[in-house]
């Protein structure tokens, strides 16, 4: 028998153990290949989102490859540990280190080649649905099916390199092991899990420090964010390796609980099982918690974009700078809308930015915008407000922006008197309200004064604060619902914002800037759509991979568990008690990471929601955790059925 056939038969005889590993690897290859098909699709060059989506797909490929490498490396090392007795026998029969390395390399490459071939074949079959679904999520036109040699070659090269690299890492494990250690294999007695009270306390302190940082107002700084992530990761890792074992020891000291029913059996086993799977639990928990928090924040951004779009009654806004050059931009823009058959109405509103202070106060209201009464009356119908009565020279209406950069409490409380302008004219506020739609600079409050006061301010203010003009455009045919990326509003908005939108050129004095409602919404939702599309499949890969590894660990320890339950059944353990004990242990292994991730995510989101006004993040994150839990429940039921069936055969 040739050496290659020997390696092939090893894989074939251990097919049941390798099945979950093969399926998870093949699934990773399938997702990687379909992302590559998406990335190399020729129709991307015709889309507005082409460049950003392609960058997102490249990031997705890197993430999938990294997760696959960690999973394959971790799984292969576990496979070798489970087969250590077999490898020890080979060394006693005269196998050299190079021969063992070659054997491992051939086995890994056989599984890798099968995973690559089956994964690409599945990707070809599913790619049409994947392209249609991806285009729908990202709001693009349906992408037709095509064959890409680039995608196939990239997938083959990436995963062939992955399996070769993993083979080199795992070969080092064999070289460091002695023959006696290999022969003992899984039958080597497990020592009592070693833990440290100080490291367990450090885990609790890391969690406390992380939640303290979440409650501060420093999360905009990158070092603070990195420190927060570090505390979370260290705390989670030490929880599984140290704190959880300490908690199980406390359960053992509770005699009434520990000696009740089958509690003695499953509590005694859990310390070993949690410690053995601590690294996998840590990775699953960290990824799950961060994914749920990120999903909540991403969806929050999407909800904020939708709210701003709905509350803005104007499809376009042109902010003109002093001078007459901007009038040419306006003429070209209006002509372009007319040529595209877009019916619109425009409102030109002059304004000034004087210094505005509360009477007898020192602090200014930043960027306070002052407009005349007649201009406000022209805007009132679009703001869903009735034109107010006449204003005297010493009277004003204050409109409070929902996104004012002033102190929130000071900005929203009722203010009776203000001083306005360099002459510090005293103005009495006769009405103050916070409209849903305020079509000015988002950070600006608006004061409505009489036309005579407005003209006086225009003449008296310094040049930097003198009057400017904004032209608002309402398009009655738009705004009935949220725009898609391929809608006329989005295409026209992106086209004209690219021409006249905010940009700075050295040595060129801008005439003005065009702001488009739909283009701003598209800029905000593009990343969220791409991240949603990427995140769903990456989460699926990681979830399936973690369960696959857990299934293999259970299968590798099955003979040991059979002997345990066979011996216990001889001294009176019933089938019902065995099933209950095994079910509790499986439940802890499958759902402990979900529970810890849910607690971390909810605590983080609660603090973020209360301290940083992330109002929409909680519900979508809970839904994300719920989806993870449902997936784990399906895996748990499937694995439990097979596991209990095998253990039942060992009962006498």
N, C-alpha and C positions, 0 to 999 in steps of 0.2 A: 504494500500500500504506500503510495507516494505521500510526501509531507503535506501537499496541498489537499489531497483527499482526506487526510487525517484531520486537518483543520476544518474542512467542510463538514465532515461527519460530527465533529464536536458541536458545530453550530446547529446541525440538523437534530442531534439527540437532545439538545437543550432548547428546542424550538419553543416549548411552552414558556420557559423563563424569558426567552428573548422576544416573545411575541409583542408584549407591551412596549418594550424598548424600540423594536422595529417600527411599530405603528406610530409612536410619537416622533421618531426620527423622520419617517416618511411624511407625516403631517407637516413637520417643520419645512421639509424640502418642498412640499406642495405650496405652502404659503409663500415661501421665498421665491419660488418660480412664478407664481401668479403676480406677486408684487413686481417682479422683473418684467413680466409681460405688460403690466400696467405702465411701468416706468419707460419702457422703450416704445410705447405705442406711438405711431407716426401722427395721429390726430391731435396729440397734445400741442403741437406747434400752431394749430389753428384756434386754440382756446385761450381765453383770457387768463385762466388759471394754470396754463401749461407749465410755466417755470416753477411756480410755487409747489404744485403737485409733484412734479418730478423731484424736487428737493426733498419733499416729504417721503416719497417712495425710497429715495436713497437712504434717508435716516431709518426708515422701517427695515430695509435690508440689513443695515448695520446692527439694529437691535435684535432682529430675528437670528442673525448669525451669532451674536454674543450669547443670547439665551441658549441657542442650540449647542454652542461649544461648552458652556457650563454644564448643561444637562448631560451631554454625551460623556464629558470627562467624569462627572460625578457618578453617573450610572455605570460606566465601564470599570471604575475603581471598585464599585460595589460588586459588580459581576466577578471580578478577579478575586475579591475577598471571599465570596461565596464558593468559588471554585478552587480555593487555595489548597484543599486536600488533594485534588486531582493534579494540580501543578507540583505539589510536593512529591507525589508518587513518580511523576515524570523525572524530577531531579534525582530521585533515588535510583531510577532505571538508567541513568546516565545522560539525561538531556542536559545540554550546556545552556549557559545564559543566553547565548546568541540564538539557539534553537527556540527557547521559550519566547524570546522577543519576536522571532519570526512567526511563531505560532499565533501570538497575540495580534501581531500586525495583520496576518492573513485573515484571522477571524473578524477583526474590526473592519477590514476592507471588504470582506464578503457581506457583512451586514450593511456597511455603508453603501456598497454598490447596489444592493437590493433596495435600500431605502431611496437612493437617488433615482434609480430607474422607475420604481413604483410611484415615487413622489412626482416626478415629471409627467408620468402617464396620467396620474390623477389630476395634475394641474392642467393638462391639455383638455381633459374631459370637462373640468369645472371652470375653465378660464372664461368661457362665454358668459356664464352666470356671474362670475366674479367681476368682469368688466361692466356688465349691466348694473350690478348692484353698486359697484364703486362709483360709476358715473352718476347714479341717482343720489348717493350720499353726498358727493362733492358738488352736486347740482351742475353737471355738465350734460351735453348731448350724449345719447347712447353711443358707446364705442363698439365698433364692429369687431368680430373675431379676426385674428391674424396669427400667423406663426412667426416667432422671432428666434432666429438662431443665436442672437446676442443673449437673450434671456436664458436659453438652454445652456449655452457655454458658460455663462456666469454662474449658473446654479451648479453645474458639474464641477467647475474649477473650485468654487467656494467650499462645497461640502466634501470634495475629495481632499482638499487641503485640511479641512476640519478633522476628518477621520484619521488622516496621517499624523497630524499634530497630536491628537489625543493618544494615538498609539505610542508616540514617543514618551509622553508623560506617564502613561500607565506602565510602560516597560520599566521605568525607574522604580516602581513599587515592587516588582518582582525581584529586581537586583538587590534591594535592601532587605529582603526577607530570607530567613534561614530555612533550611529544609524542614526542621522540626516544627517551626512555626507554621509553615505551609501545611504540614500533615495534620496538625491539630485543627486548623481551619475553624469552622463554625462550632466545633465541639469543644474548643478551648473554653474553660469556665470564665464567665463574665465577672470581672471584679465589681465591687460596689461602686456605683457612680461617684466620682470624686467631685466635691463641690466646696465652695468657699463662702462663708457667711459674708465676708467683706465684698466679694464680687456680687453676691445677691443684693446687698445693700446698695452697691454702686449702680445696679440695674434700676432700682427704684429712684435713686438720685438723678440718673440720666433722664428718666421719664419726667420727673418733677422739673428739671431744668429746661427740658424741651417745651413743656406746657407754659412755663414762665416766659420763655422767649415768644411763644405764640401770643401771649397777652400784652406784649410790649408794642410800641409803635415803630420798631426799628426793622421790620421785615422787608423794607424796600432796599436795605443794604445787603449786598452779596455776602460779605463775611458772616453776617448774622444768619442768613438763610443756610449757608454751609454748616455753621455751628449747630443750627437746629436739626438739620438732617443727620449730622454726626451723632448728636445725642439720641435721636430716635433709633438709629441703626445699632448703636452700642447697647442701648437699653434693651432693645428687642432681642439681640443676640445673647446677652447675658441672662435675659429672662428664660430662654429655652435651655441654656447650658447650665445655669446656676439656680436662679430663683425658683423655677418650676420644680426642680428636684428638692429644694428646701421645703417648698409647700407640700410636696408629697410626703416628706418625712414628718411634717407636722400632722398630716392626716393619719400616719401610722401611729403616732403617739396618742391619738384619740381612740382609746380602746373600745368604747361602745360602738363607734362607727366602724373601726377597722375589722372587728371580729364579727360583724353582722353579715350573714348570708355569704355571697361570693365576693364581698368587698375586699377581703384579705387577698384573694387571688388577683383581681385586676389592679388593685392599688399597688401591690408588690411588683407587678410587671411593668406598670406605667413609667416608673423612674428610669428603667432601662430603655424602654421604647422611645420615650421623649428625648433622652440623652443621645441615643443612637441616631435619631432623625433630626437633631437640633439644627443642623446646617440647612437641611431642606425646609424645615419649618420657618427658619429665619428668612430664607429667600422668598418663600411664598408669602409670608406675612408682610415683608417690606414692600414687595411689588404690589400686592393687593391693596395695602393701605395707601401707598403713593398713587396708585392708579385711581382709586376711588376719590381721593382728595383732588387729584388733577382733573378728573372728570367733572367734579363739582365746580371747580374754578373755571374750567373751559366752558361749561354750560352756562355759568354765570355771565361770562363775557358775551355769550350768544344772546342771553336774555336781555342784557343791558343794551346790546345793539338793536334788538327788536323794539325795545321800549323807546329808545331814542328815535328810531325810524318812525314809529307810530305817532310820537308826540311832535314830530317836526312837520308842520303843514306845508313846508316849501320844499320843492324838489331841488332847487338850486339857490345859492346865495353868492353874490359877487361883492366882495369887500374892496372898494376902490380906495386908492391912495391919492393924496393931494395932487392936483394937476388935471389935465384933460385927456391924457393918453389912454386912460381906461375906457373912454367912450368907444374907441375903435374895437376893443375886445368885446364890449357889449353888443355892438352892431353885428360883428361876425358871429357871435354866439346865437343871437336871436335869428339871424338868417339861417344858421345851421339847423336850428330847431324847426323853422318853417319848412325848410327843404325836406326834413324827415317826416313832415306832416304832424308835428307835435303842437297841439293847441295849448297856449299858456297865457297867464296874466301876470304882469309885473307890478311891483310896488317899490318905488325909490324912496329911501328914508335917510335923510341926513342926520348925523349925530356928532356929539363931542364927548371927550373924555376928561372932564375937569376933576380937580381934587374935591372929594366929597367927604365931609367929616360929620360925625354926630355932634350936635351942639354941646359946647363945653368939653369935648373929648379930644384926645390927641391922635388916636389911630385913624387912618384913612380907610375908606372902602376901596379895595383894589379894583382898578379897571371899571369903575362905575360909568355906565353909559347913560348919557342924557339925550332925550329926544323931545321934539316939540309935540304939542297937543294935536295939531292937525295930522302929523305923521302917525301918531298913535291911533287916531280914528281910522286911518286907512288900513292899519294892521289889525284892528280889533276884530273884524269878521273872521280873519284866519286864526285868531287866538281864541275863538269861540267866546268872545266877550262883547258886550254892548258898548258902544261909544259912550264915554262918561260925559257929565255936564261940563260947563265951562270952568276953567281954572283961572284963579286970580294970579297976579304976579308973585305972590308970596306963598303959593300953594303947589303941591306936587303929589303925584301918585307913584308909589314905590312898588316895583315888580321884583320879587326875590327869585333869583335863579336857584334851581334845585341843585346845581353843581357849583355854587359859589365857592371861591377859595378863601373867603373870609371865615372867621370863626363861626361854626354852625349855630351856636346858641345866640351869638350877637347878631348874626345875619337874619335869623328868623323871628326874633322878638320884635314887638311893636316899637317903632321909633317915631317920636313925635316931631322933632325938629332937626334940621340938617343945615350945615353951612356948605355952600357950593361955590366953586370957582376961586380965582385969585383974590377977588374982592370980598370973598366970604359972605356972600348974600345969605341971609337967613330964610330958609324955606320950611313951611309947615307941611308935614305929611298928612294929607286928608284921607288917604286910602292906601292900604298895603295888602297885597295878596301874592300868592305863589302859583302862577298859572302852570298848567300841565305842559304847555308849549311856550317856550321863550326863544324866539328865533334870532338870538344874538350870540355873541361869543359865549361859550358855555359857562365860563367862570365869571360872568359879568352880571351884576344887578343892573336894573334899568330904572331911571327916574324920568317920569313924564312931567314936563313943566309947560307953562304957557308959551305960546309962540314968541311973544315979546322977550321973555327971559331967555329963551333959547337963542334968539338972534343976538342978544347982548353977550351971551357966553361965547358965541362963535367969534365975535369981534375982539373980545378981551383976552381970550386964552392964548398962552404961548403957542408957538408954531407946532411943537411936539404934541400938543393936546387940542389943536384946532379941529374944526369940523371936517369930517370925512363923510362918505356916503356909501350905503349898502343898497343893492338892488336885490329884491326877493322875487323868485319866480314860482308861481303855483301852476301845477299841471293837473287839471281836473281828472284826466283819464288815468293818472297814476295814483298809487297809494291805497288802492282798494284792498290789497293784501300784501304779504311780505314778498319782495321781489326775489326771483331766482337769478342765478348767474347768467342764464341765457335770455333773460327778458330784455325788451327794448329799453326799459328805464335803466337797467344796469349797464348795458352796452353803451348807450348814449352818454350816461353819466361818467363812466370810466374814460370814454374817448375824450370828452371835453375837460374833465379834470386833469387828464394827462397833458392837455394843451394849455390850460389856463390855471391849473391848480397850484397850490403852495409849493414854491421851489425857490431856491436862492442861487444866483449865478454871480460869480465874482465880477465886479465892475459893471454890473447891469442893475439899474434901478427898476424894481418891479412896478408895474402900473396898477396891479391889483391881483386878487386871488379869487378863483372860483371854487366853491365848496359844493359838492353834490351829495345829496342824502343817500342815494342808493350806492354810490361808490364808497362812501364811508362805511355803510353796512357791509358791503362786500369785503372791504379790507379787514373788518372785524371778524366776519364769519369764515373767510377762507381758511385761516389756520385752524379754527375749531372743527370745520368739516373734515379737513385732512387728518387732524389728530384723532378725531372720532373714528374715521375709517381705519387708520393704522392701529389705534389702541384696541379695537375690538378683536382683531385677529392675533395681535401679539399677546393679549390676555388669554385668548383661547389656547395658544401654543403653550404658554407657561402653565396654565391650569392642567392641560392634558399631560404635559411632561411631568409635573409634580406627582400627579396621580399614578402615572406609569411607573415612576420610581418607587412610590410607596407600595404599589402592587408587587413590584419585583422584590422589595425588601420582605414583604409578607411571604412571598413564595419561597425566598431563600431560607427563611426561618421556619418554614412549614414543618419540616421533619422534626425539628427541635420542639415545636409546639405540639406535634402529634405525640411525641414521647411523653411530654408533660401531661397532656390531658389523658393519655392512656393510663399512666400511673395513677392519676387522680381518680379516674373512673374505677380503678380496682379497689380504691378505698372508700367509694361511695358517692363520687360526684355524678350527678345525673346529667342526661343529655340537655334538659332544660337549663340547668345551672351553667353548663358549658356554653350554651348558646348565649345566655345572658352575659356571662363574663366576657366572651369574645366580642360580642356586639358593643359593649361599653368601651372596650379597648379600641376597637375600630372607630367608634364614634369620636373618641378623643383624638385619635390620629388624623381623622379627616376634617373635623370641625374646629379643633383648637386654633389652627392658624386663621380660620375665618373669623372666629370670635375675637381673637386678639387684634386682627386687622380692623374689624368693625369698631372695637372700642377706641383704638388709636385714631381712626378716621373720624369718628363722630366727635371725639374730644377736640381734635384739631379744627374740625369744621365749626363746632360750637363757638370756640374762641374766635376764629376768623369771622364768623357771622356777627358776633356781638361787638368785636373790637374794630373790625375793618369793613363793616357794611357789605359783606359778601352775602347778599340776601337770598340768592337762589341756589346756593351750592348744596344745601343740606339734603333736599329731596332727591336730586339725581344721584348723589353719592350713596344714599341709602338704597336706591334702586340698583346701583352697581354692586353693592355688597350683597343684596338679595339675589342677583343673578349668579354671583360667585357661589353663594350658599346653595342655590338650586342645582348648579352644576356639580358641586361636591356631593349633594344628596343623591343625584343620579349615579355618580361614580360609587358612592358608598353602598347603595343598594345592590349594584352589580357585583362589586367585589365581595360584599358580605355573603351573598348567595353562594359564590364559588368557595369562599374560605370556610364557611360553616359546613359545606358539603364534604370538603376534604377532612376537616377535623372530626366530623361525625363518624367517618370510617374508622377512626382510631379508638372510639369508645367501645368498651366491652359490655 
